[in-house]
Amino acid sequence: MTIDEIAAAANVARGTFFNYFESKEAVVVTYGPHEAEVQRSLIATSVHIPLRGQ
């Protein structure tokens, strides 16, 4: 995936991408323990919506 593709998917300009990240690799490094804990917390407090047939 290219930076142009990432920027397009986020509906931002390529230059805007670089306002937040130094490189494509920095996007992955930015997701760290704090973000993982926030995500776990959101999942733990979310309402379970059963799938059809369950």
mmJSON file of the N, C-alpha and C atoms, coordinates in Angstrom:
{"data_MODEL":{"atom_site":{
"group_PDB":["ATOM","ATOM","ATOM","ATOM","ATOM","ATOM","ATOM","ATOM","ATOM","ATOM","ATOM","ATOM","ATOM","ATOM","ATOM","ATOM","ATOM","ATOM","ATOM","ATOM","ATOM","ATOM","ATOM","ATOM","ATOM","ATOM","ATOM","ATOM","ATOM","ATOM","ATOM","ATOM","ATOM","ATOM","ATOM","ATOM","ATOM","ATOM","ATOM","ATOM","ATOM","ATOM","ATOM","ATOM","ATOM","ATOM","ATOM","ATOM","ATOM","ATOM","ATOM","ATOM","ATOM","ATOM","ATOM","ATOM","ATOM","ATOM","ATOM","ATOM","ATOM","ATOM","ATOM","ATOM","ATOM","ATOM","ATOM","ATOM","ATOM","ATOM","ATOM","ATOM","ATOM","ATOM","ATOM","ATOM","ATOM","ATOM","ATOM","ATOM","ATOM","ATOM","ATOM","ATOM","ATOM","ATOM","ATOM","ATOM","ATOM","ATOM","ATOM","ATOM","ATOM","ATOM","ATOM","ATOM","ATOM","ATOM","ATOM","ATOM","ATOM","ATOM","ATOM","ATOM","ATOM","ATOM","ATOM","ATOM","ATOM","ATOM","ATOM","ATOM","ATOM","ATOM","ATOM","ATOM","ATOM","ATOM","ATOM","ATOM","ATOM","ATOM","ATOM","ATOM","ATOM","ATOM","ATOM","ATOM","ATOM","ATOM","ATOM","ATOM","ATOM","ATOM","ATOM","ATOM","ATOM","ATOM","ATOM","ATOM","ATOM","ATOM","ATOM","ATOM","ATOM","ATOM","ATOM","ATOM","ATOM","ATOM","ATOM","ATOM","ATOM","ATOM","ATOM","ATOM","ATOM","ATOM","ATOM","ATOM","ATOM","ATOM"],
"id":[1,2,3,4,5,6,7,8,9,10,11,12,13,14,15,16,17,18,19,20,21,22,23,24,25,26,27,28,29,30,31,32,33,34,35,36,37,38,39,40,41,42,43,44,45,46,47,48,49,50,51,52,53,54,55,56,57,58,59,60,61,62,63,64,65,66,67,68,69,70,71,72,73,74,75,76,77,78,79,80,81,82,83,84,85,86,87,88,89,90,91,92,93,94,95,96,97,98,99,100,101,102,103,104,105,106,107,108,109,110,111,112,113,114,115,116,117,118,119,120,121,122,123,124,125,126,127,128,129,130,131,132,133,134,135,136,137,138,139,140,141,142,143,144,145,146,147,148,149,150,151,152,153,154,155,156,157,158,159,160,161,162],
"type_symbol":["N","C","C","N","C","C","N","C","C","N","C","C","N","C","C","N","C","C","N","C","C","N","C","C","N","C","C","N","C","C","N","C","C","N","C","C","N","C","C","N","C","C","N","C","C","N","C","C","N","C","C","N","C","C","N","C","C","N","C","C","N","C","C","N","C","C","N","C","C","N","C","C","N","C","C","N","C","C","N","C","C","N","C","C","N","C","C","N","C","C","N","C","C","N","C","C","N","C","C","N","C","C","N","C","C","N","C","C","N","C","C","N","C","C","N","C","C","N","C","C","N","C","C","N","C","C","N","C","C","N","C","C","N","C","C","N","C","C","N","C","C","N","C","C","N","C","C","N","C","C","N","C","C","N","C","C","N","C","C","N","C","C"],
"label_atom_id":["N","CA","C","N","CA","C","N","CA","C","N","CA","C","N","CA","C","N","CA","C","N","CA","C","N","CA","C","N","CA","C","N","CA","C","N","CA","C","N","CA","C","N","CA","C","N","CA","C","N","CA","C","N","CA","C","N","CA","C","N","CA","C","N","CA","C","N","CA","C","N","CA","C","N","CA","C","N","CA","C","N","CA","C","N","CA","C","N","CA","C","N","CA","C","N","CA","C","N","CA","C","N","CA","C","N","CA","C","N","CA","C","N","CA","C","N","CA","C","N","CA","C","N","CA","C","N","CA","C","N","CA","C","N","CA","C","N","CA","C","N","CA","C","N","CA","C","N","CA","C","N","CA","C","N","CA","C","N","CA","C","N","CA","C","N","CA","C","N","CA","C","N","CA","C","N","CA","C","N","CA","C","N","CA","C","N","CA","C"],
"label_alt_id":[null,null,null,null,null,null,null,null,null,null,null,null,null,null,null,null,null,null,null,null,null,null,null,null,null,null,null,null,null,null,null,null,null,null,null,null,null,null,null,null,null,null,null,null,null,null,null,null,null,null,null,null,null,null,null,null,null,null,null,null,null,null,null,null,null,null,null,null,null,null,null,null,null,null,null,null,null,null,null,null,null,null,null,null,null,null,null,null,null,null,null,null,null,null,null,null,null,null,null,null,null,null,null,null,null,null,null,null,null,null,null,null,null,null,null,null,null,null,null,null,null,null,null,null,null,null,null,null,null,null,null,null,null,null,null,null,null,null,null,null,null,null,null,null,null,null,null,null,null,null,null,null,null,null,null,null,null,null,null,null,null,null],
"label_comp_id":["MET","MET","MET","THR","THR","THR","ILE","ILE","ILE","ASP","ASP","ASP","GLU","GLU","GLU","ILE","ILE","ILE","ALA","ALA","ALA","ALA","ALA","ALA","ALA","ALA","ALA","ALA","ALA","ALA","ASN","ASN","ASN","VAL","VAL","VAL","ALA","ALA","ALA","ARG","ARG","ARG","GLY","GLY","GLY","THR","THR","THR","PHE","PHE","PHE","PHE","PHE","PHE","ASN","ASN","ASN","TYR","TYR","TYR","PHE","PHE","PHE","GLU","GLU","GLU","SER","SER","SER","LYS","LYS","LYS","GLU","GLU","GLU","ALA","ALA","ALA","VAL","VAL","VAL","VAL","VAL","VAL","VAL","VAL","VAL","THR","THR","THR","TYR","TYR","TYR","GLY","GLY","GLY","PRO","PRO","PRO","HIS","HIS","HIS","GLU","GLU","GLU","ALA","ALA","ALA","GLU","GLU","GLU","VAL","VAL","VAL","GLN","GLN","GLN","ARG","ARG","ARG","SER","SER","SER","LEU","LEU","LEU","ILE","ILE","ILE","ALA","ALA","ALA","THR","THR","THR","SER","SER","SER","VAL","VAL","VAL","HIS","HIS","HIS","ILE","ILE","ILE","PRO","PRO","PRO","LEU","LEU","LEU","ARG","ARG","ARG","GLY","GLY","GLY","GLN","GLN","GLN"],
"label_asym_id":["A","A","A","A","A","A","A","A","A","A","A","A","A","A","A","A","A","A","A","A","A","A","A","A","A","A","A","A","A","A","A","A","A","A","A","A","A","A","A","A","A","A","A","A","A","A","A","A","A","A","A","A","A","A","A","A","A","A","A","A","A","A","A","A","A","A","A","A","A","A","A","A","A","A","A","A","A","A","A","A","A","A","A","A","A","A","A","A","A","A","A","A","A","A","A","A","A","A","A","A","A","A","A","A","A","A","A","A","A","A","A","A","A","A","A","A","A","A","A","A","A","A","A","A","A","A","A","A","A","A","A","A","A","A","A","A","A","A","A","A","A","A","A","A","A","A","A","A","A","A","A","A","A","A","A","A","A","A","A","A","A","A"],
"label_entity_id":["1","1","1","1","1","1","1","1","1","1","1","1","1","1","1","1","1","1","1","1","1","1","1","1","1","1","1","1","1","1","1","1","1","1","1","1","1","1","1","1","1","1","1","1","1","1","1","1","1","1","1","1","1","1","1","1","1","1","1","1","1","1","1","1","1","1","1","1","1","1","1","1","1","1","1","1","1","1","1","1","1","1","1","1","1","1","1","1","1","1","1","1","1","1","1","1","1","1","1","1","1","1","1","1","1","1","1","1","1","1","1","1","1","1","1","1","1","1","1","1","1","1","1","1","1","1","1","1","1","1","1","1","1","1","1","1","1","1","1","1","1","1","1","1","1","1","1","1","1","1","1","1","1","1","1","1","1","1","1","1","1","1"],
"label_seq_id":[1,1,1,2,2,2,3,3,3,4,4,4,5,5,5,6,6,6,7,7,7,8,8,8,9,9,9,10,10,10,11,11,11,12,12,12,13,13,13,14,14,14,15,15,15,16,16,16,17,17,17,18,18,18,19,19,19,20,20,20,21,21,21,22,22,22,23,23,23,24,24,24,25,25,25,26,26,26,27,27,27,28,28,28,29,29,29,30,30,30,31,31,31,32,32,32,33,33,33,34,34,34,35,35,35,36,36,36,37,37,37,38,38,38,39,39,39,40,40,40,41,41,41,42,42,42,43,43,43,44,44,44,45,45,45,46,46,46,47,47,47,48,48,48,49,49,49,50,50,50,51,51,51,52,52,52,53,53,53,54,54,54],
"pdbx_PDB_ins_code":[null,null,null,null,null,null,null,null,null,null,null,null,null,null,null,null,null,null,null,null,null,null,null,null,null,null,null,null,null,null,null,null,null,null,null,null,null,null,null,null,null,null,null,null,null,null,null,null,null,null,null,null,null,null,null,null,null,null,null,null,null,null,null,null,null,null,null,null,null,null,null,null,null,null,null,null,null,null,null,null,null,null,null,null,null,null,null,null,null,null,null,null,null,null,null,null,null,null,null,null,null,null,null,null,null,null,null,null,null,null,null,null,null,null,null,null,null,null,null,null,null,null,null,null,null,null,null,null,null,null,null,null,null,null,null,null,null,null,null,null,null,null,null,null,null,null,null,null,null,null,null,null,null,null,null,null,null,null,null,null,null,null],
"Cartn_x":[0.85,0.0,0.898,0.542,1.333,0.77,1.555,1.085,-0.083,-0.033,-1.145,-2.435,-2.338,-3.522,-4.041,-3.122,-3.523,-4.22,-3.636,-4.219,-5.588,-5.718,-7.005,-8.057,-7.679,-8.629,-9.064,-8.174,-8.493,-9.132,-9.255,-9.831,-9.049,-7.723,-6.843,-5.807,-5.164,-4.1,-2.828,-1.976,-0.695,0.087,0.09,0.812,0.265,-1.045,-1.666,-1.177,-0.998,-0.456,0.841,1.704,3.016,2.947,1.816,1.647,1.551,1.132,0.91,1.93,2.48,3.407,4.623,5.806,7.039,7.158,6.534,6.638,5.477,5.363,4.33,4.572,5.81,6.16,5.768,5.784,5.428,3.971,3.121,1.713,1.629,2.403,2.392,3.014,4.088,4.785,3.931,3.109,2.278,1.259,0.83,-0.13,0.63,0.539,1.305,0.434,1.034,0.321,-0.89,-0.754,-1.882,-3.077,-2.827,-3.91,-4.538,-3.712,-4.226,-5.127,-4.743,-5.557,-6.88,-6.849,-8.086,-9.011,-8.46,-9.262,-9.861,-9.059,-9.578,-10.705,-10.551,-11.576,-12.869,-12.754,-13.945,-14.658,-13.895,-14.494,-15.179,-14.538,-15.085,-16.389,-16.537,-17.738,-18.793,-18.505,-19.47,-20.634,-21.731,-22.929,-22.796,-23.081,-23.023,-24.318,-24.18,-25.322,-25.198,-26.052,-25.916,-26.124,-25.382,-25.559,-26.835,-27.383,-28.589,-28.383,-29.333,-29.255,-28.514,-28.065,-27.352,-28.174],
"Cartn_y":[-1.163,0.0,1.229,2.21,3.433,4.51,5.536,6.669,7.339,7.418,7.997,7.212,5.891,5.061,5.249,5.344,5.584,6.934,7.956,9.293,9.316,8.658,8.619,7.911,6.808,6.065,6.899,7.762,8.626,9.939,10.116,11.323,12.576,12.455,13.593,13.682,14.829,15.017,14.326,13.993,13.346,14.191,15.489,16.379,16.328,16.162,16.063,14.824,13.739,12.509,12.815,13.593,13.883,14.892,15.532,16.368,15.5,14.262,13.362,12.236,11.828,10.692,11.025,10.573,10.813,9.892,8.722,7.736,6.764,5.894,4.86,3.936,3.641,2.766,3.376,4.697,5.379,5.151,4.866,4.576,3.328,2.323,1.073,1.267,2.006,2.228,3.071,3.956,4.825,4.029,2.895,2.06,1.27,1.732,1.101,0.597,0.356,-0.22,0.604,1.919,2.759,2.57,2.599,2.437,1.053,0.043,-1.318,-1.409,-0.748,-0.762,-0.036,1.073,1.799,0.906,0.224,-0.654,-1.8,-2.414,-3.485,-2.971,-1.781,-1.182,-0.944,-0.447,-0.211,-1.515,-2.539,-3.839,-4.411,-4.278,-4.836,-4.156,-2.887,-2.156,-2.079,-2.655,-2.579,-3.534,-3.222,-4.052,-5.186,-6.386,-7.54,-7.605,-7.597,-7.744,-9.098,-10.041,-11.382,-11.388,-12.24,-12.423,-13.207,-13.058,-13.785,-15.281,-15.913,-17.339,-17.706,-16.721,-17.024,-16.617],
"Cartn_z":[0.0,0.0,0.0,-0.796,-0.898,0.024,0.262,1.054,0.356,-0.964,-1.716,-1.481,-1.43,-1.181,0.245,1.196,2.59,2.708,2.113,2.163,1.495,0.372,-0.328,0.514,1.159,2.001,3.201,3.685,4.822,4.374,3.057,2.472,2.875,2.833,3.106,2.0,1.912,0.926,1.402,0.451,0.783,1.785,1.605,2.523,3.938,4.065,5.383,6.108,5.381,5.973,6.713,6.069,6.648,7.794,8.001,9.193,10.444,10.281,11.414,11.511,10.39,10.367,9.518,9.976,9.216,8.012,8.12,7.047,7.16,6.177,6.214,7.405,7.681,8.797,10.136,10.235,11.487,11.867,10.9,11.191,12.064,11.749,12.507,13.877,13.946,15.212,16.156,15.619,16.435,17.236,16.722,17.423,18.481,19.71,20.776,21.906,23.057,24.196,24.636,24.631,25.05,24.125,22.827,21.863,21.986,22.219,22.378,23.61,24.704,25.925,25.701,24.996,24.686,23.865,22.893,22.051,22.867,23.742,24.598,25.488,26.019,26.879,26.107,24.901,24.082,23.76,23.453,23.147,24.381,25.538,26.773,27.185,26.845,27.261,26.166,25.015,23.918,24.149,23.544,23.63,22.628,23.074,22.176,21.361,20.072,19.183,18.512,18.864,18.302,16.792,16.143,14.715,14.471,13.308,12.952,13.169,13.841,14.071,15.346,16.109,17.362,18.553],
"occupancy":[1.0,1.0,1.0,1.0,1.0,1.0,1.0,1.0,1.0,1.0,1.0,1.0,1.0,1.0,1.0,1.0,1.0,1.0,1.0,1.0,1.0,1.0,1.0,1.0,1.0,1.0,1.0,1.0,1.0,1.0,1.0,1.0,1.0,1.0,1.0,1.0,1.0,1.0,1.0,1.0,1.0,1.0,1.0,1.0,1.0,1.0,1.0,1.0,1.0,1.0,1.0,1.0,1.0,1.0,1.0,1.0,1.0,1.0,1.0,1.0,1.0,1.0,1.0,1.0,1.0,1.0,1.0,1.0,1.0,1.0,1.0,1.0,1.0,1.0,1.0,1.0,1.0,1.0,1.0,1.0,1.0,1.0,1.0,1.0,1.0,1.0,1.0,1.0,1.0,1.0,1.0,1.0,1.0,1.0,1.0,1.0,1.0,1.0,1.0,1.0,1.0,1.0,1.0,1.0,1.0,1.0,1.0,1.0,1.0,1.0,1.0,1.0,1.0,1.0,1.0,1.0,1.0,1.0,1.0,1.0,1.0,1.0,1.0,1.0,1.0,1.0,1.0,1.0,1.0,1.0,1.0,1.0,1.0,1.0,1.0,1.0,1.0,1.0,1.0,1.0,1.0,1.0,1.0,1.0,1.0,1.0,1.0,1.0,1.0,1.0,1.0,1.0,1.0,1.0,1.0,1.0,1.0,1.0,1.0,1.0,1.0,1.0],
"B_iso_or_equiv":[0.0,0.0,0.0,0.0,0.0,0.0,0.0,0.0,0.0,0.0,0.0,0.0,0.0,0.0,0.0,0.0,0.0,0.0,0.0,0.0,0.0,0.0,0.0,0.0,0.0,0.0,0.0,0.0,0.0,0.0,0.0,0.0,0.0,0.0,0.0,0.0,0.0,0.0,0.0,0.0,0.0,0.0,0.0,0.0,0.0,0.0,0.0,0.0,0.0,0.0,0.0,0.0,0.0,0.0,0.0,0.0,0.0,0.0,0.0,0.0,0.0,0.0,0.0,0.0,0.0,0.0,0.0,0.0,0.0,0.0,0.0,0.0,0.0,0.0,0.0,0.0,0.0,0.0,0.0,0.0,0.0,0.0,0.0,0.0,0.0,0.0,0.0,0.0,0.0,0.0,0.0,0.0,0.0,0.0,0.0,0.0,0.0,0.0,0.0,0.0,0.0,0.0,0.0,0.0,0.0,0.0,0.0,0.0,0.0,0.0,0.0,0.0,0.0,0.0,0.0,0.0,0.0,0.0,0.0,0.0,0.0,0.0,0.0,0.0,0.0,0.0,0.0,0.0,0.0,0.0,0.0,0.0,0.0,0.0,0.0,0.0,0.0,0.0,0.0,0.0,0.0,0.0,0.0,0.0,0.0,0.0,0.0,0.0,0.0,0.0,0.0,0.0,0.0,0.0,0.0,0.0,0.0,0.0,0.0,0.0,0.0,0.0],
"pdbx_formal_charge":[null,null,null,null,null,null,null,null,null,null,null,null,null,null,null,null,null,null,null,null,null,null,null,null,null,null,null,null,null,null,null,null,null,null,null,null,null,null,null,null,null,null,null,null,null,null,null,null,null,null,null,null,null,null,null,null,null,null,null,null,null,null,null,null,null,null,null,null,null,null,null,null,null,null,null,null,null,null,null,null,null,null,null,null,null,null,null,null,null,null,null,null,null,null,null,null,null,null,null,null,null,null,null,null,null,null,null,null,null,null,null,null,null,null,null,null,null,null,null,null,null,null,null,null,null,null,null,null,null,null,null,null,null,null,null,null,null,null,null,null,null,null,null,null,null,null,null,null,null,null,null,null,null,null,null,null,null,null,null,null,null,null],
"auth_seq_id":[1,1,1,2,2,2,3,3,3,4,4,4,5,5,5,6,6,6,7,7,7,8,8,8,9,9,9,10,10,10,11,11,11,12,12,12,13,13,13,14,14,14,15,15,15,16,16,16,17,17,17,18,18,18,19,19,19,20,20,20,21,21,21,22,22,22,23,23,23,24,24,24,25,25,25,26,26,26,27,27,27,28,28,28,29,29,29,30,30,30,31,31,31,32,32,32,33,33,33,34,34,34,35,35,35,36,36,36,37,37,37,38,38,38,39,39,39,40,40,40,41,41,41,42,42,42,43,43,43,44,44,44,45,45,45,46,46,46,47,47,47,48,48,48,49,49,49,50,50,50,51,51,51,52,52,52,53,53,53,54,54,54],
"auth_comp_id":["MET","MET","MET","THR","THR","THR","ILE","ILE","ILE","ASP","ASP","ASP","GLU","GLU","GLU","ILE","ILE","ILE","ALA","ALA","ALA","ALA","ALA","ALA","ALA","ALA","ALA","ALA","ALA","ALA","ASN","ASN","ASN","VAL","VAL","VAL","ALA","ALA","ALA","ARG","ARG","ARG","GLY","GLY","GLY","THR","THR","THR","PHE","PHE","PHE","PHE","PHE","PHE","ASN","ASN","ASN","TYR","TYR","TYR","PHE","PHE","PHE","GLU","GLU","GLU","SER","SER","SER","LYS","LYS","LYS","GLU","GLU","GLU","ALA","ALA","ALA","VAL","VAL","VAL","VAL","VAL","VAL","VAL","VAL","VAL","THR","THR","THR","TYR","TYR","TYR","GLY","GLY","GLY","PRO","PRO","PRO","HIS","HIS","HIS","GLU","GLU","GLU","ALA","ALA","ALA","GLU","GLU","GLU","VAL","VAL","VAL","GLN","GLN","GLN","ARG","ARG","ARG","SER","SER","SER","LEU","LEU","LEU","ILE","ILE","ILE","ALA","ALA","ALA","THR","THR","THR","SER","SER","SER","VAL","VAL","VAL","HIS","HIS","HIS","ILE","ILE","ILE","PRO","PRO","PRO","LEU","LEU","LEU","ARG","ARG","ARG","GLY","GLY","GLY","GLN","GLN","GLN"],
"auth_asym_id":["A","A","A","A","A","A","A","A","A","A","A","A","A","A","A","A","A","A","A","A","A","A","A","A","A","A","A","A","A","A","A","A","A","A","A","A","A","A","A","A","A","A","A","A","A","A","A","A","A","A","A","A","A","A","A","A","A","A","A","A","A","A","A","A","A","A","A","A","A","A","A","A","A","A","A","A","A","A","A","A","A","A","A","A","A","A","A","A","A","A","A","A","A","A","A","A","A","A","A","A","A","A","A","A","A","A","A","A","A","A","A","A","A","A","A","A","A","A","A","A","A","A","A","A","A","A","A","A","A","A","A","A","A","A","A","A","A","A","A","A","A","A","A","A","A","A","A","A","A","A","A","A","A","A","A","A","A","A","A","A","A","A"],
"auth_atom_id":["N","CA","C","N","CA","C","N","CA","C","N","CA","C","N","CA","C","N","CA","C","N","CA","C","N","CA","C","N","CA","C","N","CA","C","N","CA","C","N","CA","C","N","CA","C","N","CA","C","N","CA","C","N","CA","C","N","CA","C","N","CA","C","N","CA","C","N","CA","C","N","CA","C","N","CA","C","N","CA","C","N","CA","C","N","CA","C","N","CA","C","N","CA","C","N","CA","C","N","CA","C","N","CA","C","N","CA","C","N","CA","C","N","CA","C","N","CA","C","N","CA","C","N","CA","C","N","CA","C","N","CA","C","N","CA","C","N","CA","C","N","CA","C","N","CA","C","N","CA","C","N","CA","C","N","CA","C","N","CA","C","N","CA","C","N","CA","C","N","CA","C","N","CA","C","N","CA","C","N","CA","C","N","CA","C","N","CA","C"],
"pdbx_PDB_model_num":[1,1,1,1,1,1,1,1,1,1,1,1,1,1,1,1,1,1,1,1,1,1,1,1,1,1,1,1,1,1,1,1,1,1,1,1,1,1,1,1,1,1,1,1,1,1,1,1,1,1,1,1,1,1,1,1,1,1,1,1,1,1,1,1,1,1,1,1,1,1,1,1,1,1,1,1,1,1,1,1,1,1,1,1,1,1,1,1,1,1,1,1,1,1,1,1,1,1,1,1,1,1,1,1,1,1,1,1,1,1,1,1,1,1,1,1,1,1,1,1,1,1,1,1,1,1,1,1,1,1,1,1,1,1,1,1,1,1,1,1,1,1,1,1,1,1,1,1,1,1,1,1,1,1,1,1,1,1,1,1,1,1]
}}}
